[in-house]
Amino acid sequence: MAMQAAKRANGNTPETRGTAYVVYEDIFDAKNACDHLSGFNVCNRYLVVLYYNANRAFQKMDTKKKEEQLKLLKEKYGINTDPPK
């Protein structure tokens, strides 16, 4: 089981806290890790092991870009959708 790289995310945001990325040289090793390590208990926390999905990551980036564009358009045309305080 050869790993090419392992990196722990900074954890600067709640979404990345406790996240690590592992790159396997062989897809069968990656599948083996997913099959056998997902649900494994480490220090009273359970591992969630998933394959990286580039499409999902890019969709999330695209969504953030569209949200930013929408925000700019709302500011440009003076549209306020925030509930009154």
N, C-alpha and C positions, 0 to 999 in steps of 0.2 A: 504494500500500500504506500505508494510514493506521493508525497504532497509537494506541490510546487511552491506554494506560499500560503501563509496564514496571517490574517490581519484582524486586529480587534478595532472596532469602530470607537471613535472618541467618546460617544455617549453624551454629546452636547445637547441633544434633543431627546425627548421621551421616546421618539420612534427608533432611535439608534442605540439607546442605552442597553448594554448587555449583548450587543450584536457582534458577531465575528464572521469573517469570510475565510473559507478554506478552498483552495484550488487544487484539485487532484489531477495528476497527469493522465490517469486512465479513467474513462467514464464508468467502468465496472467498479472501481474503487469508490467513486462518488456514490454510485447506487448502493453499494454495500454500506457505506456510512449512513446514507438516508434510511435504509432499511433497519439497521441495527442500533443507531444512536438516537433516533427520534424517540422521545419519551424517556430517555435515560435520565436517572436522577443524579444530579451533582449538587452537593451542598444544599439539599432540600429544595432545589429548583430543577425543573424538567427541561431538557433540551428539546428544541423544536428545530429539526433539520429539514431544509428545503433546498431544492435546486434553484439556482439563480435564473430568473426569467427576465431577459433583456427587454422583451416587449412590454411587460408590466412596468418596468423601471422607466422606460421611455414614455409610456402613457402617463405616468405620474408626473414626469417633467413637463409633458405637453399640457396637462391639466393646470399645473401651476402657471405656466406661461399664459394660457387662456384666461385664468383668473386675474392675472396682472393686467392683461389687455382690457378686460371687462372693467376693472377698477379704474383704469385710466379713462375709459369712455364715460363712465358714470361721473367722474370728476369733470370731464370736459363739458358734459351736457347738464351738469348740476343735478344729477339724480341721486337722491339719498334713500337707500333702502334699509338703513339702520332703524330699529324700533326706537321710538322716543323714550327718553329717560324720565 
